[in-house]
């Protein structure tokens, strides 16, 4: 393995891509620590450390959006607005004819849709950052014996509110931060290696794992059954098993394929016969990758935030309190059912976008290959679509199982949501999937230069 890593850095093009990607991720991590100029860092830290309620919700948001809402930084919104805009346009592309026509125009249409997505991202950023700044201005945290505003006292007006000019500065700062992150992701896509947006999310998840480990250590004891409000050693063993199971499951799911046999036609040229060989067409079980998890988690954040805000605005309302509790991660059945349904939906949706059976059938026909028992053309395309529907159902079920079961088990065992998410749930699932995709992209560069891949035997 050390020799393969050495080979990676001896290839100039690959070395440049990796170093550029690491440099851009380092820039992201620096901006992740820079607070907004309007907040009081000490009071904000005290507010973020509160248990339950909005504090845990902000930490949950950070797992899926590469954001830092609990500390109000310039990258506070992360790439959540960009993900939301992408979901909107991908959904509109299936029901709105103008966008449907743009999708069929190939590269030119894709560039136009990306341009519209960027504009929508700016609008979403402005709305979300304005709501977030207004939320910060209305909150107070206890520091010592006093309750203080999250906003610096010197910036508040006579009524104790934040002036419009400072609200505008904060909104523009957070909007510019998100647009910069979007640009960073595009630079990684074009000049680096790996999927830029996914790598930003993975970097945010990995950065939060050490603090989750420290929290786990402070909340546990080495006695069986625990005691004093702390987890026992058996809980640690369950968490370790979940960790290993999620990693093994993601690798198994990513590597899983359905191989469809193909036969090439024989061609006689002079006295020699070409073709007639038997090959396989590999179809991935999880064609959509990790995107269904990211999309489903991002969409479920909206009802969480909405009902959290409404339950705080109208305290004592039983309906809003019940809805708020129903969309909490962990043992909430409604949340888990919605989560599984969205994972299935986005698995099929993303597969329908990325997998074109008609185009694949035409390519087989053009190269003189066919699937035994099926005529080239429409019947081959129908067969490929039928097979993809079946294996996508299995892949989506496995993806939902790996995403939901650790969180449910963590809820029953009393493991904090952040620890369950990082070391046995969705956060780990995203991190492993993105890392595996990155390794495969590095392998493609190595194999193209006649080296063995990282996952292959020398």
C-alpha positions in Angstrom: 0.0 0.0 0.0 2.9 2.4 0.8 4.4 1.7 -2.6 1.0 2.5 -4.3 0.8 5.8 -2.4 4.3 6.6 -3.5 3.4 5.9 -7.1 0.4 8.2 -6.8 2.7 11.2 -6.0 5.1 10.3 -8.8 2.5 11.0 -11.5 2.7 14.8 -12.0 -0.9 15.2 -13.2 -2.4 13.1 -10.4 -0.2 14.7 -7.8 -1.3 18.2 -8.9 -5.0 17.2 -8.7 -4.6 15.8 -5.2 -2.6 18.7 -3.8 -5.1 21.2 -5.4 -8.0 19.4 -3.8 -6.3 19.3 -0.4 -5.5 23.0 -0.7 -9.1 24.0 -1.5 -10.4 21.8 1.3 -8.0 23.6 3.7 -9.3 26.9 2.5 -12.8 25.7 3.4 -11.7 24.6 6.8 -10.1 28.1 7.5 -13.3 29.9 6.5 -15.3 27.4 8.6 -13.7 28.9 11.7 -14.2 32.6 10.9 -17.3 34.0 12.8 -19.7 36.6 11.6 -18.8 40.2 12.7 -22.1 40.7 14.5 -22.0 37.8 17.0 -20.4 37.5 20.4 -18.2 34.4 20.1 -18.3 33.6 23.9 -22.1 33.8 24.1 -22.5 31.9 20.9 -20.3 29.1 22.2 -22.5 28.9 25.3 -25.6 28.8 23.2 -24.2 26.0 21.0 -23.4 23.8 24.0 -26.9 23.7 25.3 -28.4 20.2 25.3 -31.5 19.4 23.3 -33.7 21.8 21.4 -32.3 24.1 18.7 -28.7 23.4 19.7 -28.9 19.7 18.7 -30.9 20.7 15.5 -28.1 23.0 14.4 -25.6 20.3 14.9 -27.7 17.9 12.9 -27.9 20.4 10.0 -24.1 20.7 10.0 -23.7 17.0 9.3 -25.4 17.1 5.9 -24.5 20.6 4.7 -20.9 21.2 5.5 -22.1 24.2 7.6 -21.4 25.7 11.0 -24.7 27.1 12.0 -24.0 26.5 15.7 -21.1 28.9 15.6 -22.5 31.5 13.1 -19.4 31.6 10.8 -19.1 33.1 7.3 -19.6 29.6 5.9 -22.6 29.1 8.3 -25.0 27.9 5.6 -22.5 25.6 4.0 -23.7 24.2 0.7 -27.2 23.5 1.8 -28.7 26.2 -0.4 -26.9 24.8 -3.4 -28.2 21.3 -2.7 -31.7 22.6 -2.2 -31.5 24.5 -5.6 -30.2 21.3 -7.3 -33.1 19.3 -5.9 -35.6 21.9 -7.1 -34.3 22.0 -10.7 -34.0 18.2 -10.9 -37.6 17.8 -9.8 -38.7 20.6 -12.2 -36.9 18.9 -15.0 -39.3 15.9 -14.9 -42.5 18.0 -14.9 -41.7 21.3 -16.6 -41.3 21.0 -20.5 -38.8 23.8 -21.0 -36.3 22.3 -18.5 -37.0 18.9 -19.9 -36.0 20.1 -23.3 -32.8 21.7 -21.9 -31.9 18.4 -20.3 -32.1 16.7 -23.7 -29.7 19.3 -25.3 -26.7 17.6 -23.8 -23.7 19.6 -22.6 -25.2 23.0 -23.6 -28.4 22.3 -21.8 -26.6 21.1 -18.7 -24.6 24.3 -18.5 -27.8 26.4 -18.8 -29.4 24.4 -16.0 -26.3 24.9 -13.9 -26.5 28.6 -14.5 -30.2 28.7 -13.3 -29.2 26.6 -10.3 -26.6 29.2 -9.3 -29.1 32.0 -9.5 -31.6 30.0 -7.4 -28.8 29.3 -4.9 -28.3 33.1 -4.4 -32.0 33.6 -3.8 -32.2 30.7 -1.3 -29.1 32.0 0.4 -30.6 35.4 0.9 -33.8 34.0 2.4 -32.1 31.5 4.6 -29.4 33.8 5.9 -31.9 36.6 6.6 -34.0 34.1 8.6 -30.9 32.8 10.4 -29.7 36.3 11.3 -33.2 37.2 12.6 -33.1 34.1 14.7 -29.7 35.0 16.2 -31.0 38.5 17.0 -33.9 37.0 18.9 -32.0 34.4 21.0 -30.2 34.8 24.3 -27.9 32.4 26.2 -27.0 32.2 29.8 -23.3 33.1 30.5 -22.6 32.8 34.2 -25.5 34.3 36.1 -26.7 36.6 33.3 -28.6 36.1 30.0 -26.9 37.8 27.2 -27.8 38.4 23.5 -25.9 36.4 20.9 -25.3 39.7 19.1 -22.5 42.0 20.3 -24.0 44.6 22.7 -22.3 47.5 21.0 -24.2 46.8 17.7 -27.7 46.7 19.3 -30.0 49.7 18.9 -31.9 51.4 21.7 -34.7 48.8 21.5 -32.3 45.9 21.8 -32.6 44.9 18.1 -30.0 44.6 15.4 -30.0 47.6 12.9 -30.9 46.9 9.3 -27.4 47.8 8.1 -25.7 45.1 10.2 -28.4 42.6 9.2 -27.6 43.4 5.6 -23.9 43.0 6.2 -24.4 39.6 7.9 -26.8 38.4 5.1 -24.4 39.4 2.3 -21.5 37.8 4.2 -23.2 34.4 4.6 -24.5 34.5 1.0 -21.0 35.3 -0.3 -19.6 32.4 1.8 -22.0 29.9 0.3 -21.4 31.1 -3.2 -17.6 30.8 -2.5 -18.1 27.2 -1.3 -20.1 26.4 -4.5 -17.2 27.8 -6.5 -14.7 25.7 -4.5 -16.7 22.6 -5.3 -16.8 23.4 -9.0 -13.0 24.0 -9.0 -12.5 20.6 -7.4 -14.8 19.0 -10.0 -12.9 20.7 -12.9 -9.2 20.8 -11.8 -9.1 18.5 -8.7 -10.1 14.9 -8.1 -13.5 13.7 -6.8 -16.9 15.3 -6.5 -16.3 18.7 -5.0 -19.7 19.1 -3.2 -19.5 15.6 -1.7 -15.9 16.2 -0.6 -16.9 19.4 1.2 -19.6 17.5 3.1 -17.2 14.7 3.9 -14.6 17.2 5.2 -17.2 18.7 7.5 -18.2 15.2 8.8 -14.6 14.1 9.4 -13.9 17.4 11.2 -16.7 16.7 13.7 -15.7 13.1 14.4 -13.0 14.0 17.0 -15.4 16.1 19.1 -18.0 13.4 18.9 -15.4 10.9 20.2 -14.5 13.2 23.1 -18.3 13.5 23.9 -18.6 9.7 23.7 -15.7 9.3 26.2 -17.1 11.8 28.6 -20.6 10.1 28.5 -19.5 6.6 29.2 -18.1 4.4 31.9 -16.2 1.1 31.8 -18.8 -0.6 33.9 -21.5 -3.0 32.6 -24.9 -1.4 32.5 -23.5 2.1 33.0 -24.6 4.2 35.9 -24.8 7.8 37.0 -26.4 8.8 33.7 -23.5 7.4 31.7 -23.4 4.6 29.0 -21.9 1.3 29.8 -19.2 -0.7 28.0 -21.8 -2.8 26.2 -23.1 0.4 24.5 -19.5 1.0 23.2 -19.4 -2.5 21.8 -22.7 -2.0 20.0 -21.5 1.3 18.6 -18.2 -0.4 17.4 -20.3 -3.2 15.7 -22.4 -0.6 14.0 -19.3 1.2 12.8 -17.8 -1.9 11.3 -21.2 -2.9 9.9 -21.8 0.4 8.2 -18.4 0.5 6.6 -18.6 -3.1 5.4 -22.2 -2.5 4.1 -21.2 0.6 2.2 -18.3 -1.1 0.5 -20.4 -4.2 -0.3 -23.2 -2.0 -1.7 -20.8 0.2 -3.7 -19.0 -2.9 -5.2 -22.3 -4.8 -5.9 -23.0 -5.3 -9.6 -25.5 -7.2 -11.8 -23.6 -8.5 -14.7 -25.6 -8.9 -17.9 -24.0 -11.2 -20.5 -23.5 -9.7 -24.0 -22.4 -11.3 -27.2 -20.5 -9.6 -30.0 -21.3 -10.4 -33.6 -18.8 -12.3 -35.7 -17.3 -10.5 -38.7 -15.2 -12.1 -41.4 -12.4 -10.0 -42.9 -10.4 -11.9 -45.5 -9.5 -15.2 -43.9 -9.8 -14.0 -40.3 -12.9 -14.0 -38.1 -13.3 -11.1 -35.6 -15.8 -10.8 -32.7 -18.0 -13.5 -31.3 -16.6 -13.0 -27.8 -18.8 -13.2 -24.7 -18.5 -10.3 -22.3 -20.5 -8.7 -19.4 -22.3 -5.4 -19.0 -22.0 -4.4 -15.3 -24.9 -2.5 -13.8 -24.3 -1.1 -10.3 -26.7 -2.1 -7.6 -26.4 1.4 -6.1 -26.4 3.5 -9.2 -27.3 6.7 -7.3 -24.4 6.5 -4.9 -24.7 8.7 -1.7 -26.8 11.4 -3.3 -30.2 10.0 -2.1 -29.0 10.2 1.5 -27.8 13.8 1.1 -31.0 14.9 -0.7 -33.4 13.1 1.7 -31.6 14.4 4.8 -31.6 18.0 3.3 -35.3 17.9 2.6 -36.2 16.6 6.0 -34.4 19.5 7.6 -37.1 21.9 6.4 -40.0 20.4 8.5 -37.6 20.1 11.4 -36.6 23.8 11.3 -40.2 24.9 10.5 -41.8 23.0 13.4 -39.0 24.0 15.7 -39.5 27.7 15.0 -43.3 27.4 15.2 -43.2 25.5 18.5 -41.0 28.2 19.9 -43.1 31.0 18.5 -46.3 29.4 19.9 -45.4 27.7 23.2 -47.9 25.4 24.7 -49.6 24.4 21.4 -50.1 20.7 21.5 -50.4 20.2 17.8 -47.1 22.0 17.0 -45.3 20.3 19.8 -46.5 16.9 18.5 -45.4 17.7 15.0 -42.0 18.9 16.3 -41.5 15.7 18.2 -42.6 13.6 15.2 -39.8 15.0 13.0 -36.9 14.4 15.4 -34.2 12.0 14.4 -33.9 8.7 16.4 -37.0 6.9 17.6 -39.5 9.0 15.7 -41.4 6.6 13.4 -42.8 9.4 11.2 -39.3 10.7 10.6 -37.9 7.3 9.8 -40.8 6.4 7.4 -40.4 9.7 5.6 -36.6 9.2 5.5 -36.9 5.7 3.9 -39.6 6.9 1.4 -37.3 9.8 0.3 -34.3 7.5 0.0 -36.3 5.2 -2.3 -37.7 8.2 -4.3 -34.3 9.8 -4.9 -32.6 6.4 -5.7 -35.1 5.9 -8.5 -35.0 9.6 -9.5 -31.2 9.8 -9.6 -31.0 6.5 -11.5 -33.5 7.7 -14.0 -31.3 10.8 -14.6 -27.9 9.1 -14.8 -28.9 5.8 -16.5 -30.3 5.9 -20.0 -31.3 2.3 -21.2 -32.1 3.5 -24.7 -28.7 5.1 -25.2 -27.0 2.0 -23.8 -29.0 -0.3 -26.1 -28.1 2.0 -29.1 -24.4 1.8 -28.1 -24.5 -2.0 -27.9 -26.1 -2.0 -31.4 -23.5 0.3 -32.8 -20.6 -1.7 -31.5 -22.1 -4.9 -32.9 -23.0 -6.4 -29.5 -26.3 -7.8 -28.3 -27.9 -9.4 -25.2 -28.7 -13.1 -25.9 -32.4 -13.7 -26.2 -33.3 -10.0 -26.8 -33.4 -8.2 -30.1 -31.3 -5.1 -30.4 -33.1 -1.8 -30.0 -36.3 -1.3 -28.0 -36.5 -4.8 -26.5 -32.9 -4.5 -25.2 -33.7 -1.1 -23.7 -36.8 -2.4 -22.1 -34.9 -5.3 -20.6 -32.1 -3.1 -19.2 -34.7 -0.7 -17.7 -36.5 -3.7 -16.1 -33.3 -5.0 -14.6 -32.3 -1.6 -13.3 -35.6 -1.1 -11.6 -35.3 -4.4 -9.7 -31.7 -3.9 -8.6 -32.4 -0.2 -7.6 -35.1 -1.5 -5.3 -32.6 -3.7 -3.6 -30.0 -1.0 -3.5 -32.4 1.6 -2.1 -33.6 -0.8 0.6 -30.0 -1.6 1.6 -29.2 2.1 1.7 -32.2 2.9 3.8 -31.3 0.0 6.2 -27.8 1.2 6.7 -29.0 4.8 7.1 -31.9 4.3 9.6 -31.0 1.2 11.7 -27.9 2.7 13.5 -29.9 5.8 14.4 -32.8 3.8 15.7 -30.6 1.5 17.7 -28.7 4.5 19.1 -32.0 6.1 20.1 -33.1 3.0 22.1 -29.7 2.6 23.7 -29.6 6.3 24.7 -26.6 7.2 22.5 -26.6 10.9 21.7 -27.7 11.7 18.1 -24.4 13.3 17.1 -22.4 10.2 18.2 -24.8 7.8 16.5 -24.7 9.9 13.3 -20.9 10.1 13.2 -19.9 6.6 14.3 -22.7 4.3 13.1 -25.2 6.2 11.0 -25.8 8.6 8.1 -22.6 10.7 8.7 -20.4 7.7 8.5 -22.3 6.4 5.5 -21.7 9.6 3.6 -18.0 9.8 4.6 -17.3 6.2 3.6 -19.2 6.4 0.3 -17.4 9.6 -0.8 -14.0 8.2 0.3 -14.7 5.1 -1.7 -15.7 7.1 -4.8 -12.5 9.2 -4.4 -10.4 6.0 -4.3 -12.1 4.7 -7.4 -11.3 8.0 -9.3 -7.7 7.7 -8.2 -7.7 4.1 -9.4 -8.9 5.1 -12.8 -5.8 7.4 -13.2 -3.5 4.6 -12.1 -5.0 1.9 -14.3 -4.8 4.4 -17.3 -1.1 4.5 -16.8 -0.7 0.7 -16.4 -0.4 0.7 -12.6 -2.4 -1.5 -10.3 -5.2 0.3 -8.4 -5.3 0.9 -4.7 -8.0 -1.7 -4.3 -6.2 -4.3 -6.5 -3.5 -6.8 -5.7 -0.1 -5.8 -7.0 
